[in-house]
Amino acid sequence: MKSVVVIGGGPAGYPAALKAASLGAKVTLIEKDKLGGVCLNCGCIPSKSFLDGAHRFQTAFSAAALCTTDGLQHAQALFNTRDFSQLKTRQRAATQKLAQGISFLLKKAQVTVMNATACFIDEHTLSVSTAEGEKTISFDGAIIATGSTAFYPAPLDTLRGQIYDNSNFFTMENLPKSMAVIGGGVIGCEMADFLQAFGVEVHLIELQPRLLPQEDENISRVLTQQFTKRGIHLHMGTSVTGAVKTQDGIELTLSDGEKLQVPHVLAAIGRTVDTSELHLERIGVEAARKGVQVNPQTLQLKPHIYAAGDVTGLLQLAHAATRQGEVAASNLCGVPAVYHNERVPRAIYTTPEIASIGLSRTQAQTQGIEIKAHKSFFLANGRAVAQTQTDGYVEWLSDAKTGQLIGACSVGTNATELIHIAAVALEAGLTVAQLREVIFAHPTFAETWGDALK
Ligand SMILES: Cc1cc2nc3c(=O)[nH]c(=O)nc-3n(C[C@H](O)[C@H](O)[C@H](O)COP(=O)(O)OP(=O)(O)OC[C@H]3O[C@@H](n4cnc5c(N)ncnc54)[C@H](O)[C@@H]3O)c2cc1C
């Protein structure tokens, strides 16, 4: 493959560009906004920076238990001095530093980066709109990595620009006294967690009867208990049927008839794929809100055109996007590679942290697999007890007939790190018997994985 164009410089696009360059292609990366995409600029990194800031105060409160009777007052006094602008400064610095890293890598790999909006003219030509005007670029191969944007169903669509979504949430001036978060999926739960921990009264509204509807019910139950304990107002099985701007903010009408008056609303209802500006019809590809139809293993759309990341709708996670980008570039450049959607770990950075990989109980049951669950609680783990962090558990799912590990989840301290032990085990195709041979250091949270199999 001589010349490759990559459209979009997010977690799918820039690794795709680096991979194609490493395989000898002459690569042009076209990004209309900022390198790093949603993840770096208004997704993963800003949200984790915010969440960590809030969790540091929770740690200060937990340290009060080790102090004299004044400890709680000191922790409260510290909390009262929290400064949202400091949190934003820290987040911007992190984003800037990581963006510099991406630019450095692309430069080193001799990838040409264009700040422009691209669209197809035909199967071998792009039109790019830059600050200096329109240009055309011809290519031998292309990778579409244009990502996704926040989804606004009715009646919220009329308030676009007047309420928050991920594109403007991290630049908000001040934190309000209260906020309604619409959507109890990963983004909604993480942001509700941050807001509550930073002192905002939160109403979390979810259409499904439970939080994190994609995860197993046990996981939803743990998070629901924690959020309820922390005073987050949960409106489960509830939809927003009306939304109007008022003098004091927004009035939401909920499906149970309740009227909710809040100063601000965050829309976290899901993501949508909008490829309209790419003119996919000119290359004979159908656009769809849920993503363009690629081969889910090779990421191929047409013999010389691939897609990667959120735009494929396979799994809207940054590391899935990166792997897809690399696999797409590899295949495009003639080095066969395969993407496995089922081997992508899913991490949720709430308190408690939640992570999972492979099949869930429900998915396994739907596929007719007879499962065996192997669960161990942190309550019985030496390190967790020593550190008084006993909330949570790990769980393996195995095929009851073969003993093959098919899924895992972890909930509690370090869950988003611990899940990678399961990721390695699943990738290696280990069975319960093989994993029992692994020696875990004591005392660690990780040894709970071993305890679960005893
Ligand atoms: C609040 C929030 C928190 C998140 N947290 C996590 C997390 O903790 N972990 C995780 O794994 N995932 C997380 N995600 C999801 C993650 O951000 C996305 O899965 C990831 O960014 C997808 O990468 P991408 O490259 O496919 O698309 P994007 O990151 O959306 O990048 C696509 C890029 O293409 C550019 N583009 C679009 N159209 C054109 C065009 N016509 N011409 C030129 N350029 C174009 C866009 O400007 C954009 O920069 C989060 C998302 C949100 C919203």
The ligand as an SDF file (V2000), in Angstrom:
LIG
                    3D

 53 58  0  0  0  0  0  0  0  0999 V2000
  -17.3260   11.3860   28.8400 C   0  0  0  0  0  0  0  0  0  0  0  0
  -16.6890   10.1970   28.1780 C   0  0  0  0  0  0  0  0  0  0  0  0
  -15.8370    9.4040   28.8940 C   0  0  0  0  0  0  0  0  0  0  0  0
  -15.2320    8.3000   28.3050 C   0  0  0  0  0  0  0  0  0  0  0  0
  -14.4110    7.5190   29.0480 N   0  0  0  0  0  0  0  0  0  0  0  0
  -13.8240    6.4460   28.5030 C   0  0  0  0  0  0  0  0  0  0  0  0
  -12.9330    5.6400   29.2470 C   0  0  0  0  0  0  0  0  0  0  0  0
  -12.6650    5.8920   30.4200 O   0  0  0  0  0  0  0  0  0  0  0  0
  -12.3610    4.5800   28.6380 N   0  0  0  0  0  0  0  0  0  0  0  0
  -12.6290    4.2720   27.3270 C   0  0  0  0  0  0  0  0  0  0  0  0
  -12.0830    3.2770   26.8360 O   0  0  0  0  0  0  0  0  0  0  0  0
  -13.4630    5.0150   26.5830 N   0  0  0  0  0  0  0  0  0  0  0  0
  -14.0650    6.0930   27.1440 C   0  0  0  0  0  0  0  0  0  0  0  0
  -14.8910    6.8710   26.3810 N   0  0  0  0  0  0  0  0  0  0  0  0
  -15.1120    6.5050   24.9630 C   0  0  0  0  0  0  0  0  0  0  0  0
  -13.9320    6.9730   24.0850 C   0  0  0  0  0  0  0  0  0  0  0  0
  -13.7370    8.3530   24.2590 O   0  0  0  0  0  0  0  0  0  0  0  0
  -14.2220    6.6640   22.6430 C   0  0  0  0  0  0  0  0  0  0  0  0
  -14.5320    5.2860   22.5140 O   0  0  0  0  0  0  0  0  0  0  0  0
  -13.0250    6.9870   21.7610 C   0  0  0  0  0  0  0  0  0  0  0  0
  -12.7070    8.3580   21.8200 O   0  0  0  0  0  0  0  0  0  0  0  0
  -13.2990    6.5900   20.3160 C   0  0  0  0  0  0  0  0  0  0  0  0
  -12.2030    6.8820   19.5410 O   0  0  0  0  0  0  0  0  0  0  0  0
  -12.3570    7.1810   17.9630 P   0  0  0  0  0  0  0  0  0  0  0  0
  -10.9730    7.4460   17.4770 O   0  0  0  0  0  0  0  0  0  0  0  0
  -13.1350    6.1240   17.3410 O   0  0  0  0  0  0  0  0  0  0  0  0
  -13.2540    8.4860   17.8720 O   0  0  0  0  0  0  0  0  0  0  0  0
  -13.0930    9.9490   18.4530 P   0  0  0  0  0  0  0  0  0  0  0  0
  -12.3340    9.9660   19.7110 O   0  0  0  0  0  0  0  0  0  0  0  0
  -14.4640   10.5000   18.4380 O   0  0  0  0  0  0  0  0  0  0  0  0
  -12.2020   10.6770   17.3580 O   0  0  0  0  0  0  0  0  0  0  0  0
  -12.6710   10.9000   16.0670 C   0  0  0  0  0  0  0  0  0  0  0  0
  -11.9760   12.1290   15.5170 C   0  0  0  0  0  0  0  0  0  0  0  0
  -12.3410   12.2820   14.1520 O   0  0  0  0  0  0  0  0  0  0  0  0
  -12.4440   13.6730   13.8530 C   0  0  0  0  0  0  0  0  0  0  0  0
  -13.3080   13.8120   12.6680 N   0  0  0  0  0  0  0  0  0  0  0  0
  -14.6250   13.4910   12.5640 C   0  0  0  0  0  0  0  0  0  0  0  0
  -15.0700   13.7070   11.3240 N   0  0  0  0  0  0  0  0  0  0  0  0
  -14.0200   14.1820   10.6020 C   0  0  0  0  0  0  0  0  0  0  0  0
  -13.8360   14.5890    9.2680 C   0  0  0  0  0  0  0  0  0  0  0  0
  -14.8360   14.5530    8.3750 N   0  0  0  0  0  0  0  0  0  0  0  0
  -12.6190   15.0470    8.8750 N   0  0  0  0  0  0  0  0  0  0  0  0
  -11.5880   15.0930    9.7540 C   0  0  0  0  0  0  0  0  0  0  0  0
  -11.7040   14.7200   11.0380 N   0  0  0  0  0  0  0  0  0  0  0  0
  -12.8880   14.2520   11.4590 C   0  0  0  0  0  0  0  0  0  0  0  0
  -13.0620   14.2450   15.1250 C   0  0  0  0  0  0  0  0  0  0  0  0
  -12.7940   15.6310   15.2410 O   0  0  0  0  0  0  0  0  0  0  0  0
  -12.3700   13.4200   16.2220 C   0  0  0  0  0  0  0  0  0  0  0  0
  -11.2140   14.0570   16.7210 O   0  0  0  0  0  0  0  0  0  0  0  0
  -15.4950    7.9900   26.9400 C   0  0  0  0  0  0  0  0  0  0  0  0
  -16.3440    8.8140   26.1910 C   0  0  0  0  0  0  0  0  0  0  0  0
  -16.9260    9.9110   26.8040 C   0  0  0  0  0  0  0  0  0  0  0  0
  -17.8220   10.7820   25.9680 C   0  0  0  0  0  0  0  0  0  0  0  0
  1  2  1  0
  2  3  1  0
  2 52  2  0
  3  4  2  0
  4  5  1  0
  4 50  1  0
  5  6  2  0
  6  7  1  0
  6 13  1  0
  7  8  2  0
  7  9  1  0
  9 10  1  0
 10 11  2  0
 10 12  1  0
 12 13  2  0
 13 14  1  0
 14 15  1  0
 14 50  1  0
 15 16  1  0
 16 17  1  0
 16 18  1  0
 18 19  1  0
 18 20  1  0
 20 21  1  0
 20 22  1  0
 22 23  1  0
 23 24  1  0
 24 25  2  0
 24 26  1  0
 24 27  1  0
 27 28  1  0
 28 29  2  0
 28 30  1  0
 28 31  1  0
 31 32  1  0
 32 33  1  0
 33 34  1  0
 33 48  1  0
 34 35  1  0
 35 36  1  0
 35 46  1  0
 36 37  1  0
 36 45  1  0
 37 38  2  0
 38 39  1  0
 39 40  1  0
 39 45  2  0
 40 41  1  0
 40 42  2  0
 42 43  1  0
 43 44  2  0
 44 45  1  0
 46 47  1  0
 46 48  1  0
 48 49  1  0
 50 51  2  0
 51 52  1  0
 52 53  1  0
M  END
$$$$
